[in-house]
Amino acid sequence: MTTGEVTAGTVLWEPPADIRDTSRIGRFLTWLESERGLSFAGYPELWEWSVTDLTGFWGAIWDYFEVVAHEPPAAVLADTAMPGARWFPGATLNYAENVLRMPGIAEDETVVLSYSQSREPLTLTAGDLRAEVRRVRAGLKARGVAKGDRVAAYAPNIPETYVLMLATASLGAIFSSCAPEFGTRSVIDRWSQIEPKVLVATDGYRYGDKDIDRSGEIAAIREAIPSIEHVITIGYLHGGGDWDSLSGDDPLEYEPVPFDHPLYVLYSSGTTGLPKPIVHGHGGILLEHLKILALHHDLGPGDRFFWFTTTGWMMWNYLASGPAVGAAIVLFDGNPGWPSLNTLWELVDTAGITYFGTSAPFLLACRKAGITPRVALKGLGSTGAPLPTEGWGWVYEAVSPDVQLTSLSGGTDVCTGFVGGAPLLPVRAGVIGCRSLGARVEAYDPEGKPVVGELGELVITAPMPSMPVGFWNDHDGSRYREAYFDIFPGVWRHGDWITIDADGGCVITGRSDATLNRGGVRLGTAEFYSVVEGLPEVADSLVVHLDKPDDPNGELLLFVVLAEGLELDDALRGRIAVALRGSLSPRHVPDAAHQVRALPRTLSGKKLEVPVKRILTGTPVESAAAKGALANPDSLNAFATLYAERVRPASA
């Protein structure tokens, strides 16, 4: 590492001289040379091969990790078109079988460690985990759950949820989870689309020292979704429940399913309509997670892998694949700041964590609080938002001078990070180390041409196995195409701004569209407006998210047009906050709310969030939008006035 002042680009960690012998990616390079006759000087050459010879690279991942398949594939990639790439046609396999193989983990070795503010710690050995999955699988089967049925979990990051996901997958059924802090509106908007047969829910949970009952929400969800035939309750807060009734004598077996058979449905909210129900497949998730967890995070037997997450964030699904590469996983449910910000850091020694994953806002909060964890870790992952340079410096000063820090960026859409780090590369402050293997990430200018060293749209120009199978009930694929391929046909546009340097390092500087990014969780404006405009006082509303260099959570600003004669006061602000928190989640509560006379709309009536965001970040009104395309161009002036007030407060 380096000492002294940390500025952007400062080298903070360098790979040891023997990294090729000690890391999994190094051993993969050795295997490629001996088994494939391929030799690469370093990471840049390996990455270039991985995104130009897709068949060679992903075929090597399949073979190197010895994927358990019931039927072998007829090919690696039958069709390279996007959307519509066909990976490993003819293959049948099961994600749960490959996870529960747990290579390098003995039957009596601990593989799941669970810590919670609602109950005492729990551990499961490899044998325990297989036994629990067998039992719950039998219980689901007894309730009629079969291949293609949906099972929903309104439950936190605890072993029961993990077991349920694996049991569901083993049957070829399809899993979906929402964290219990989600309000009923958020849950119903998601699950009404996929129509689950079984709902497993916790009666409540404890967040820090506060008990939160969820019995009313469970009843409301069941009432609103008629497809639910069975409700199983985990007595997590009050005790009791009938989780143990999921049982039976059937053996632990695995339904062979095609490579792209749905594994689970995740949700990513866009700017219109209900949250997007993103369908991920067994094979694509398995191969992607084998690759990134082993080769990029260097996880394997002997590791204990932790990422602070809820079951409503894709990082839970990411964490869940740890045993597939031989790593034990550490689960935590509760308030990470209670009783202090040392809570999660203390888990490092308590649970024997070797890889600690968290969010950029959490790291910055720890820095601001002045804590110095001083823990021994092999790796530390940060995601959810860009990590400012001072955050990188704090990790090496206050956490460990020897840890490899990886800033990871990707999305629910691919359930992985497509830019991150690698053990073969140095760690530089403020810079994401590389584009992930197999992820052809590029920066496009407005004409759709790749640029280097310049800000551009983050695009993916070659298919990845973990790109969605599709969206649920999107039979003609139109919604899927519109979400990612509407701007650059045949090229995935992710909706972020990125700069890619000549050496492959990346800097992401926020969203390029109107989707809100709140602490790494993408929030849709559509469900936001539905709640706010459901209040009788609110005639119209618009919300934008602004990036802040010193706070990866950014700033969420709400603008409302009120019913005639009303003024926005603190009481109404409070009612708006309560409605958003209760119906959606605490993340949806704005940092500030402002009253305006009118909101900008196109001639066809569409709200225009992006021009407002541009004006509030300094773009002149005349450059922010084409006034001829607006029904009410004068509405933009109020936002210019607000920008001026924010830059030069009245008290200045």
C-alpha positions, 0 to 999 in steps of 0.5 A: 500500500501507499502512505501519505495523501490519497488522491484519485489514482493513488495506488493503495494495494498491489498484487503480491509477487506470487499472486498467480500461484495463490489466487484462483484466477492465477490457477485458472490461467495455469489451467487455460495454458495446460488444458487449452494451450492458451497463455495470457500475459496479464488481466487485460489480455485475458479480458480481451479474449473473454469478450471476443471468444465467448464460446472459448471463455464460457466453455472454459468456465463450464469445464473448469468449475466442473458444472454438474449437468444432467444433459450436456450442451450441444454448443456453448452459444447458439445465437449471439444476437441481443436480445435473444442470445441462446446459451448452452442449448440442450443442457439440463442442470439445476442451480441448487444441485450445483450450490449444494455440491459445496466443493471443498466443504466437509459434511460437518463443516459450517457453511451458513452462519446467521446473526440477527437482532431478532434472535440468537445466532444460528449455524448450519453445517453442510449436512444440516443445509442439505437436510433442511433443503430436503425437508422444505422441498418435501413440504413444498411438494406436498403442497402441490409446488411443481416445476414452473410454480412460484414461491414467494418469501416475505422474509429477511436475510435468515437461513429459512429464506436461503433454504426456501430458495434452494428448495424451490430451485431444486423442484424447478419452481421459481423463487421471488423475495421481498424484504419485510420492510417493504410496504404492502404496495411494493409487494403487491405490485411485484407479486401480483405479476407472477402469481405465487402459489405459496407465500412464506412470511415472517410475522415480524422482525426486530430492527435494532431495539424496535419490534416491527410486526408484519401480521397486517401486511401478510393479511393484506398481501394474501387478500390482494393476490388470489393465486396464493393457496398456502401461507407459511409463517416463520415465527421470527418475532413472536415465536410459533408459526408453522415453518416446521410444517414444511416437511416430508420423507421425500429424498433430496433430488434435483429437477433437471431443467434447461439452461435458461429455465427460470430460477428466480424473479428479481425486480428493478423499477424503471420510469414507467409502469409496474416494477420490471419482473426480471427473470433469471435462469438457472444456468446463466446465474450459476456460470456468472456467479462461479466466475465472479465469486471465484476469479474476481473475489478469490473466494473458495474453501476456507473463506467466509463470505459476507455481504450486508444486504436484504432479501430485496436487493440482488446482492442477497442472490449474489451472496447466496451462490457462495457455497457453489465455489466452496465458501461459507456464507455469513448472513446478518439481519438487523440495523447495521448502525445499532447499537453502533457502526461497529456492529458489522465490523465486530462480526469479522472476528465473531464469524471469521469473515474473510471477505466483507461486502457492504455499500459505499454509503456505509463506508462513508458513514463509518468514516464520518463517525471516525471509527477505526475497525482495524480488522484482518480481511482478504477482501472488502467489496463496496457497491450500491454507488460510486465510492469517493476517493476519501472513502478508499483512503479511509478503508486503507487507513482505518480498516486494513492496509493489506485488504484488496478493496473492490468497488463493484458495479452492475445491477439487478438486471444481470445479477452481478457486477460487470465492472469491479476488481481482480486479484491480478490488478492494483487497487487505485483510489477512486477507480474501478479496477477493470471490466469483469471477465466475459463482460464487454462493457464500453462507453458510447457517445451519443452517436453510438460510437465507443470512446476511451477516456471520455464520458459516455453511456455504459453499454454492453456490446456482447451477450452475457449468460446472466442477462435476463431470460426475459421479463415475466409475462412479456410474451413478445419481448417488447418490454425487455427490448424497450428497457435495454435496447431502445437507444442502440439496437442490438446493444445493451444500454444500462443507464449509467455514465461511465469513463473507461481509461486506456488501461481498462480502469473505470469511473461511473458517475451516476445515472444517465436516465430518470431512474432513481438510484438510492443507495444502490437500489434502483427505484422507479418513478411510476410507483412513487407517483402512484403513492404521492398522487394518491393523496387528495392534496396532490394534483401532480408530482415529479421526483429526481435523484441528484448525485452528491460527491460526498454522499453516495445515497445522493439527494432525492427531491420531490416536487408537487403541484397541489390542489387549488388553494393549498400550500405545502407545509410540514404536516403535508410533508409528513403525510407524504413521507408516511405514505411513501414509507408505508406503501413502498419503503423508507428509501422512497422518502424524499430528502426535501419536498418543494411546491411548484405551480406546474411540472414540465410535460411533453406535448403528449403529456409525458413528465420530463424528469431528465431536464429537471435533473439537468437544470438542478445540476447547472444546465441552463434552461435553454439547453436542458430541453427543447422548448418546442417539444414542451406543452408548458416550457415556462414550467422549467423556470421554477427549477432554475430559480431553485438551482440558483438558491441552492448554489447561492443561499439567501443568507450568503 
